[in-house]
Amino acid sequence: MAVLWPKRLPRSVLDDPRRKAEVRVYDRLAEVLDESFHVFYSSPWLGTDRLGNEKDGECDFLIAHPEHGILAIEVKGGREISFDPRDSQWRSTDHGGFVHKIKDPVAQARSAKHEILKRLNDSPRWPSRFVHAAHGVIFPSAGSPPGNLGADRPTRIFCYSRQFHDGLGAWIAERLKAGQRPANCEPLGRDGIAALERLLAHPFTLSFRIGAALAEADTEFRVLEPSQYQILDMIADIPRALVRGGAGTGKTVVAIEEALRSAAAGQKTLLTCHSRPLASNLERKLKNVENLTVSGFHALCGQSSRQAGISAPSGISKRELYESALPNALYRAMEAQPALRWNTVIVDEGQDFRDDWWIALDACLLPDGRIRVFMDSNQRVYESAGDGVRDLSVVPVRLSRNLRNTKNIHKAASVHYSGPDIVADGPDGLEVSWVSAESPDAKVEAGYRELRRLVLNEEVAPGDIAVLVNGPVAKASFLERSSGTSIPLTDAEIMALEDVVVDTVRRFKGLERSAIVLIVSGDEMDQRELAYVAFSRARAYLCVVSSPMEAKWLSEGLSGA
């Protein structure tokens, strides 16, 4: 197979209907040429002007061979291609019958050939010499004409549909005069190939933005997500189910789907969780769904007890209020007003619930009702979690595939995971980025620079980013440092869709963003739970700002950190 630059086409090219013909040619060249040929696909790395038009001197493909020289190729799609000498206009008729004016492909290919030769001869690392250079045009869907199209447009420079399918390799060999190099031409040589790689492949690498990588990964995850719902069919006849899985296995996604299905079936349904930011996010997603109540656990306790006319005791500590008084009030409310109960109770992030809270949640269920508890299976972090829920006679079911994180992020988070095996089905993705800084102020500064780099240089949308810190002090420091930025900021509770989230790891639990900048500053990250949670919040890009000693602990077992 030919050496291809890039090695695979970005999702943005594959999904662009205007590039269909180029994608077909890219795939065909990979099939018919051997490893002695180097193929450079131009569009992704040379770019377009501010109006979206191709710049002069570009071509769709450049084929280079160390013995035979170079061939500049222009590709034009459409089932019919025509040229009218009266107005010197080329036209393409697409498969829908619409006619489009197109640039002169011969002139484009010829211009590109001369531009590449000029750049090659200007290269300081390549001794200038006369090499064979040719140009050609590929019409992968159009039939061949009866004869030459003009003095500068002989039939031999064109490759039409039949030749494209059955004789592309022979056409390329003929255009390059393979084995018949003109006497006045020298070989391009390996140094010529290397010079072209520096000229053409290097800019492609520079222009591949993290934002594009995130979009590509997100597209792949969207394809995977429907497979998560199969678990709901498995538990359809189980009235009390405990669904366990590690980070990224889709617990929240499946919990939402189960809530929607239950409500759509006319069942009075409750979806609850412990985290207030996660509850707020769920409420926004599921607003105004008939038969569905979405509420944080303690908000549920307060609202239900008020509806039943039951007051929590006064004069107690905040901790006692949340740990026992409010859950007790919820239990009493359900006993006093059975009409408040639900047909289906769904609990997300169940590992955060205290053992005695399950008694109150069980009281929320109507007789013959259904309960679904979604809980993390990380035994290293949540070793005793689930002891209380087992008293509800739940049947355990396991989620075993990570459909949220790229393989590289899954590998980093798995350092802090111990439990049933989980397989990451997503793309490999970008490597985890480790940024070294010692003092708290230096870490905040490094995190702020990384945020600006992602938004301003790497074309990542602010709404795809979260900056996570250890605690309120570090959060305040980062917000103070970024107070003058034009980048919009929000927190985990408001979670404005187009803004960067800046919040603590603990408050971001159960949430996710495509890109995470994690600033390790303070003692909280010494807890495996927060390291595990923080790493697994990133879908496709993770940057960790920490001291070398912290990085060593956080990445134990990983290479390259």
VOGU-3710 file (C-alpha; in Angstrom, 3 decimals, decimal comma):
1> mavlwpkrlp> 0,000/0,000/0,000  1,188/3,524/-0,750  2,530/5,760/2,008  -0,362/8,148/2,609  -0,282/11,653/4,045  -2,416/11,840/6,127  -2,486/8,159/7,087  -6,265/8,372/7,429  -8,699/11,097/6,452  -10,213/13,272/9,196
11> rsvlddprrk> -13,907/12,862/9,945  -14,500/16,410/8,666  -13,368/15,279/5,191  -15,156/11,926/5,230  -18,468/13,576/6,162  -18,159/16,450/3,648  -20,364/15,707/0,607  -18,159/18,008/-1,483  -15,194/15,682/-0,862  -16,829/12,392/-1,875
21> aevrvydrla> -14,877/12,131/-5,134  -11,602/12,929/-3,357  -12,302/10,283/-0,704  -12,895/7,694/-3,445  -9,600/8,605/-5,118  -7,753/8,509/-1,774  -9,054/4,984/-1,083  -8,310/3,798/-4,652  -4,739/5,146/-4,599  -4,155/3,297/-1,346
31> evldesfhvf> -5,259/0,089/-3,086  -3,389/0,270/-6,403  -0,022/1,789/-5,412  2,717/0,001/-3,490  4,852/1,324/-0,633  7,385/2,917/-3,011  4,808/5,627/-3,810  4,069/8,552/-1,490  0,636/10,159/-1,814  -0,055/13,608/-0,354
41> ysspwlgtdr> -3,661/14,684/-0,031  -3,643/18,465/-0,218  -6,995/19,819/0,999  -6,642/19,271/4,770  -3,216/20,837/5,116  -2,961/23,633/2,581  -6,359/25,064/3,486  -8,638/27,661/1,977  -8,833/31,415/1,903  -11,166/33,515/4,066
51> lgnekdgecd> -14,044/32,983/1,618  -13,643/29,233/1,594  -12,079/29,101/-1,902  -9,005/27,020/-2,667  -5,784/28,988/-2,947  -3,895/29,098/-6,240  -1,245/26,426/-6,594  -3,111/23,733/-4,758  -3,954/20,331/-6,102  -5,991/17,510/-4,669
61> fliahpehgi> -3,242/14,893/-4,740  0,489/14,800/-5,294  2,010/11,397/-6,066  5,770/11,132/-5,610  8,142/8,269/-6,464  11,913/8,276/-5,833  12,631/6,980/-9,369  9,780/8,303/-11,504  9,261/11,872/-10,177  6,003/13,625/-9,274
71> laievkggre> 2,426/13,683/-10,568  -0,002/16,474/-9,612  -3,638/15,359/-9,789  -6,849/17,342/-9,748  -10,110/15,489/-8,978  -13,564/16,527/-10,151  -16,720/14,707/-9,094  -20,054/14,496/-10,916  -21,562/11,991/-13,319  -20,910/14,267/-16,320
81> isfdprdsqw> -18,108/16,766/-17,012  -18,250/19,246/-19,884  -16,176/22,061/-21,398  -17,627/24,833/-23,582  -14,946/26,672/-25,632  -17,378/29,538/-26,281  -17,021/30,788/-22,726  -14,017/28,628/-21,720  -16,115/27,247/-18,901  -15,945/23,792/-17,353
91> rstdhggfvh> -19,119/22,395/-15,842  -20,020/19,388/-13,696  -23,436/17,726/-13,554  -24,020/16,038/-10,198  -26,006/12,853/-9,571  -29,106/14,913/-8,875  -28,956/16,497/-12,333  -27,793/19,930/-11,139  -25,129/21,697/-13,223  -22,256/23,504/-11,459
101> kikdpvaqar> -19,541/25,714/-12,889  -16,096/24,435/-11,885  -12,539/25,669/-12,235  -10,409/24,475/-15,133  -9,006/21,202/-13,702  -6,175/21,036/-16,236  -5,008/24,532/-15,349  -5,281/23,705/-11,640  -3,211/20,530/-12,003  -0,604/22,232/-14,219
111> sakheilkrl> -0,336/25,198/-11,844  0,031/22,877/-8,878  2,815/20,934/-10,612  4,839/24,086/-11,194  4,160/25,358/-7,655  5,384/22,107/-6,080  8,507/22,098/-8,282  9,232/25,681/-7,268  8,869/24,872/-3,579  10,986/21,754/-3,973
121> ndsprwpsrf> 13,782/23,630/-5,738  13,657/26,348/-3,090  14,126/23,761/-0,332  17,565/24,247/1,295  17,819/20,522/2,093  17,375/19,287/-1,481  20,042/19,843/-4,168  18,161/21,341/-7,089  17,967/19,122/-10,160  15,689/18,489/-13,126
131> vhaahgvifp> 13,162/15,768/-12,300  10,256/14,392/-14,254  7,021/16,170/-13,321  3,583/15,523/-14,810  0,004/16,505/-14,189  -3,329/14,778/-14,679  -7,051/14,962/-13,945  -9,291/12,230/-12,515  -13,034/12,114/-13,218  -14,021/9,053/-11,129
141> sagsppgnlg> -17,686/9,059/-12,248  -17,599/10,496/-15,769  -17,328/8,557/-19,042  -14,493/9,057/-21,545  -14,774/11,421/-24,550  -14,383/10,280/-28,169  -11,052/12,123/-28,576  -8,736/14,886/-27,391  -10,385/17,884/-25,719  -7,925/20,444/-27,075
151> adrptrifcy> -4,267/21,107/-27,767  -3,416/21,280/-24,074  -6,027/18,695/-23,093  -5,084/15,390/-24,738  -7,094/12,386/-23,607  -4,061/10,735/-22,000  -3,912/13,273/-19,145  -7,450/12,335/-18,043  -8,524/9,276/-16,063  -12,221/8,488/-16,513
161> srqfhdglga> -14,548/6,160/-14,615  -13,691/2,884/-16,377  -9,951/3,491/-16,162  -10,350/4,696/-12,568  -11,876/1,339/-11,603  -9,862/-0,995/-13,829  -6,620/0,718/-14,787  -5,719/3,507/-12,357  -2,295/2,047/-11,628  -1,467/1,790/-15,339
171> wiaerlkagq> -2,637/5,373/-15,950  -0,382/6,667/-13,162  2,555/4,643/-14,500  1,990/6,109/-17,982  1,782/9,672/-16,665  5,013/9,202/-14,687  6,692/7,390/-17,628  7,585/4,587/-15,229  10,636/2,724/-16,597  10,981/5,309/-19,405
181> rpanceplgr> 12,274/8,351/-17,569  13,310/11,068/-20,031  17,057/11,221/-20,621  17,304/14,801/-19,307  15,630/13,932/-15,971  17,259/12,663/-12,797  15,528/10,569/-10,124  13,604/12,452/-7,454  15,487/10,367/-4,879  14,838/9,595/-1,253
191> dgiaalerll> 16,026/13,090/-0,371  13,334/14,463/-2,674  10,679/12,381/-0,889  11,976/13,648/2,462  11,903/17,251/1,195  8,292/16,849/0,055  7,347/15,387/3,441  8,833/18,444/5,154  7,039/20,774/2,747  3,657/19,090/2,668
201> ahpftlsfri> 3,147/16,673/5,551  4,529/18,906/8,290  1,916/21,683/7,818  -0,826/19,041/7,960  0,357/17,999/11,398  0,429/21,589/12,585  -3,062/22,362/11,364  -4,736/19,334/12,944  -6,515/20,989/15,842  -7,597/19,373/19,081
211> gaalaeadte> -11,070/20,741/18,366  -11,256/18,566/15,239  -10,081/15,534/17,210  -12,814/16,118/19,803  -15,481/16,413/17,124  -14,278/13,207/15,470  -14,292/11,315/18,771  -17,748/12,657/19,636  -19,111/11,362/16,332  -17,795/7,878/17,110
221> frvlepsqyq> -19,290/7,961/20,616  -22,709/8,894/19,224  -22,599/5,754/17,092  -21,804/3,645/20,168  -24,403/5,103/22,545  -27,496/3,189/21,335  -25,844/-0,114/22,303  -26,019/0,971/25,952  -29,792/0,647/25,992  -29,693/-3,132/25,537
231> ildmiadipr> -29,294/-3,443/29,313  -32,839/-2,062/29,743  -34,272/-4,958/27,751  -32,348/-7,356/29,995  -33,870/-5,940/33,197  -37,372/-5,272/31,837  -38,885/-8,109/33,877  -36,792/-7,487/37,000  -38,698/-5,257/39,476  -35,636/-4,400/41,585
241> alvrggagtg> -32,326/-4,049/39,739  -28,870/-2,819/40,749  -26,883/-1,776/37,652  -23,156/-1,428/38,354  -20,398/-0,246/36,067  -17,239/1,799/36,082  -16,912/5,395/34,917  -17,870/5,827/31,273  -20,053/2,723/31,040  -23,161/4,844/30,545
251> ktvvaieeal> -24,937/4,588/33,887  -26,422/8,081/33,710  -27,309/7,743/30,011  -29,129/4,477/30,692  -30,800/5,896/33,822  -32,189/8,783/31,750  -33,438/6,417/29,051  -35,120/4,182/31,645  -36,806/7,232/33,187  -38,111/8,365/29,800
261> rsaaagqktl> -39,396/4,893/28,923  -41,143/4,510/32,269  -42,766/7,935/32,052  -43,821/7,352/28,445  -45,549/4,139/29,571  -47,708/6,229/31,915  -45,842/5,252/35,080  -45,330/7,898/37,734  -41,522/8,031/37,760  -38,858/9,518/40,041
271> ltchsrplas> -35,240/10,105/38,958  -32,944/11,225/41,770  -29,262/11,520/42,663  -27,161/12,941/45,484  -25,136/15,593/43,611  -26,931/18,914/43,275  -25,085/19,946/40,049  -25,894/16,579/38,457  -29,525/16,933/39,560  -29,684/20,425/38,015
281> nlerklknve> -28,267/19,074/34,768  -30,796/16,235/34,695  -33,634/18,657/35,427  -32,633/20,810/32,448  -32,423/17,804/30,120  -35,748/16,328/31,235  -37,778/19,464/31,811  -41,544/19,165/31,356  -41,589/15,406/30,714  -45,025/14,137/31,673
291> nltvsgfhal> -45,147/11,641/34,587  -41,479/12,319/35,455  -40,105/13,951/38,619  -36,390/14,834/38,569  -34,857/16,009/41,832  -31,725/15,913/43,935  -32,162/13,635/46,948  -32,165/16,315/49,646  -34,379/18,609/47,592  -36,751/15,647/47,274
301> cgqssrqagi> -36,692/15,176/51,045  -37,536/18,827/51,677  -40,244/19,095/49,021  -42,000/15,835/49,965  -41,961/16,566/53,700  -43,474/20,005/53,084  -46,195/18,468/50,926  -47,025/16,067/53,762  -46,889/18,806/56,388  -43,875/17,299/58,152
311> sapsgiskre> -41,131/19,568/59,471  -37,511/18,641/60,023  -36,273/19,342/63,573  -34,662/22,731/64,201  -31,549/23,563/66,176  -29,433/20,796/64,694  -26,179/20,946/62,762  -26,141/21,141/58,967  -24,459/17,752/58,831  -27,141/16,132/60,982
321> lyesalpnal> -29,829/17,826/58,895  -28,554/16,325/55,658  -27,392/12,951/56,942  -30,434/11,972/58,999  -33,146/14,595/59,611  -34,145/15,193/55,980  -34,064/11,492/54,968  -36,165/10,664/58,060  -38,613/13,403/57,079  -38,892/11,856/53,605
331> yrameaqpal> -39,689/8,448/55,117  -42,341/9,931/57,405  -43,850/11,897/54,495  -44,290/8,733/52,437  -45,854/6,915/55,371  -48,223/9,822/56,052  -49,142/10,485/52,389  -48,918/7,270/50,299  -50,325/9,181/47,318  -46,931/10,877/47,007
341> rwntvivdeg> -45,268/7,598/46,080  -44,014/6,567/42,611  -44,441/3,526/40,381  -40,769/3,666/39,376  -37,824/5,024/41,372  -34,497/5,458/39,556  -31,373/6,369/41,532  -28,222/7,569/39,752  -24,753/7,627/41,372  -26,065/5,278/44,068
351> qdfrddwwia> -22,604/4,851/45,600  -23,002/8,345/47,096  -26,016/7,327/49,223  -25,658/6,420/52,897  -26,942/3,015/53,956  -29,876/4,366/55,979  -31,108/6,580/53,109  -32,239/3,499/51,193  -34,978/2,961/53,742  -36,461/6,351/52,839
361> ldacllpdgr> -36,100/5,696/49,107  -37,788/2,303/49,412  -40,672/4,059/51,170  -41,089/6,236/48,042  -42,095/3,191/46,037  -45,669/2,033/45,525  -46,462/-1,623/46,245  -45,333/-3,695/43,237  -43,310/-0,692/42,082  -39,946/-0,887/40,309
371> irvfmdsnqr> -36,606/0,440/41,520  -33,428/0,838/39,471  -30,188/1,781/41,192  -27,163/2,787/39,109  -23,888/2,547/41,013  -20,125/2,654/40,336  -18,352/-0,700/40,474  -14,920/0,659/41,486  -14,089/-1,440/44,540  -10,860/0,467/45,112
381> vyesagdgvr> -12,852/3,658/45,729  -16,342/2,512/46,746  -15,509/-0,709/48,588  -18,458/-0,580/51,012  -20,907/1,175/48,695  -24,045/-0,821/48,063  -24,240/-2,548/51,431  -27,494/-0,735/52,237  -29,095/-1,112/48,818  -28,700/-4,892/48,977
391> dlsvvpvrls> -31,300/-4,882/51,741  -33,805/-3,890/49,042  -33,440/-7,352/47,438  -32,070/-5,917/44,189  -30,810/-8,175/41,386  -27,274/-7,142/40,313  -26,551/-6,448/36,637  -23,212/-5,272/35,262  -22,222/-2,754/32,578  -18,860/-3,791/31,150
401> rnlrntknih> -18,079/-1,476/28,217  -16,781/2,085/28,398  -18,642/4,079/25,759  -17,698/7,577/26,969  -13,906/7,872/27,263  -11,273/7,383/24,611  -8,989/4,416/25,172  -6,144/6,654/26,367  -8,303/8,379/28,980  -9,844/5,061/30,057
411> kaasvhysgp> -6,319/3,697/30,576  -5,360/6,696/32,750  -8,515/6,442/34,893  -8,119/2,666/35,227  -5,010/3,216/37,356  -7,448/4,191/40,116  -9,981/1,435/39,393  -10,343/-2,034/40,849  -13,336/-4,167/39,978  -14,870/-6,187/37,146
421> divadgpdgl> -13,077/-5,754/33,831  -14,230/-2,893/31,621  -13,417/-2,685/27,909  -13,135/0,729/26,221  -14,964/0,674/22,868  -14,204/4,252/21,841  -11,383/5,534/19,608  -7,773/5,649/20,806  -7,961/9,441/21,000  -5,306/11,913/22,052
431> evswvsaesp> -2,633/11,097/24,599  -3,173/12,457/28,117  -1,268/15,735/28,463  0,799/16,254/31,632  1,859/19,805/32,533  4,345/20,214/35,371  4,035/23,058/37,919  4,969/23,191/41,595  3,250/25,991/43,525  -0,538/26,540/43,635
441> dakveagyre> -0,164/29,862/41,805  2,015/28,283/39,119  -0,561/25,526/38,617  -3,394/28,025/38,238  -1,311/29,991/35,716  -0,496/26,832/33,738  -4,158/25,783/33,756  -5,219/29,218/32,554  -2,671/29,100/29,701  -3,936/25,662/28,703
451> lrrlvlneev> -7,532/26,929/28,624  -6,552/29,842/26,382  -4,550/27,522/24,121  -7,504/25,174/23,669  -9,972/27,940/22,847  -7,776/30,364/20,890  -5,298/28,041/19,157  -6,813/24,573/19,090  -10,347/25,631/18,048  -12,097/23,898/20,945
461> apgdiavlvn> -15,509/25,384/21,720  -15,776/26,777/25,292  -18,857/24,618/25,830  -16,728/21,503/25,323  -14,314/22,360/28,173  -14,340/22,049/31,956  -11,561/23,246/34,271  -11,654/21,131/37,428  -9,832/21,922/40,676  -9,523/20,239/44,074
471> gpvakasfle> -11,517/22,594/46,248  -13,133/26,018/46,697  -9,824/27,810/47,351  -8,288/26,641/44,090  -11,540/27,453/42,267  -11,489/31,016/43,607  -7,842/31,399/42,567  -8,548/30,282/39,016  -11,592/32,544/38,686  -9,531/35,488/39,937
481> rssgtsiplt> -6,761/34,754/37,401  -9,264/34,471/34,545  -11,374/37,477/35,542  -10,213/39,544/32,561  -10,715/36,888/29,891  -13,296/37,092/27,148  -13,821/33,316/27,396  -17,269/32,729/28,964  -17,233/30,811/32,271  -19,926/28,998/34,251
491> daeimaledv> -20,099/26,455/37,088  -21,287/22,855/37,341  -24,729/23,800/38,632  -25,628/26,421/36,024  -23,703/24,512/33,324  -24,376/27,025/30,532  -23,992/25,003/27,334  -21,697/27,458/25,526  -19,449/28,329/28,508  -16,386/26,770/30,091
501> vvdtvrrfkg> -17,266/25,058/33,379  -14,960/25,981/36,268  -15,696/23,975/39,413  -14,437/21,378/41,859  -14,020/17,722/40,988  -16,517/16,756/43,689  -19,265/19,018/42,305  -18,629/17,811/38,736  -19,210/14,189/39,697  -21,580/12,475/37,274
511> lersaivliv> -21,054/15,162/34,611  -18,742/15,234/31,596  -17,188/17,418/28,938  -15,150/16,589/25,838  -12,045/18,303/27,223  -10,967/18,510/30,862  -8,171/20,640/32,322  -7,474/19,218/35,782  -5,509/21,405/38,208  -4,161/19,285/41,067
521> sgdemdqrel> -3,710/21,706/43,960  -4,444/20,783/47,568  -4,958/17,607/49,551  -8,241/16,355/48,098  -6,630/14,692/45,087  -4,807/12,362/47,468  -8,117/10,530/47,610  -8,410/7,904/44,896  -12,084/8,715/44,465  -11,419/12,233/43,222
531> ayvafsrara> -8,555/11,151/40,954  -10,781/8,467/39,449  -13,715/10,867/39,063  -11,587/13,693/37,647  -9,849/11,618/34,969  -13,046/9,935/33,806  -14,956/13,222/33,288  -13,055/13,804/30,005  -14,522/12,241/26,902  -11,672/12,893/24,454
541> ylcvvsspme> -8,958/15,191/25,892  -7,422/15,322/29,366  -4,737/17,733/30,556  -3,392/17,241/34,088  -1,540/20,156/35,733  0,421/18,875/38,735  3,799/18,669/40,399  6,135/15,853/39,292  5,496/14,019/42,578  1,710/14,267/42,139
551> akwlseglsg> 1,995/13,169/38,514  3,963/10,102/39,589  1,189/9,015/41,960  -1,661/9,905/39,626  -0,093/8,018/36,717  1,297/4,981/38,514  1,532/2,165/36,033  1,305/4,507/33,038  4,276/5,205/30,779  5,113/8,628/29,384
561> a> 3,667/10,748/32,227
//
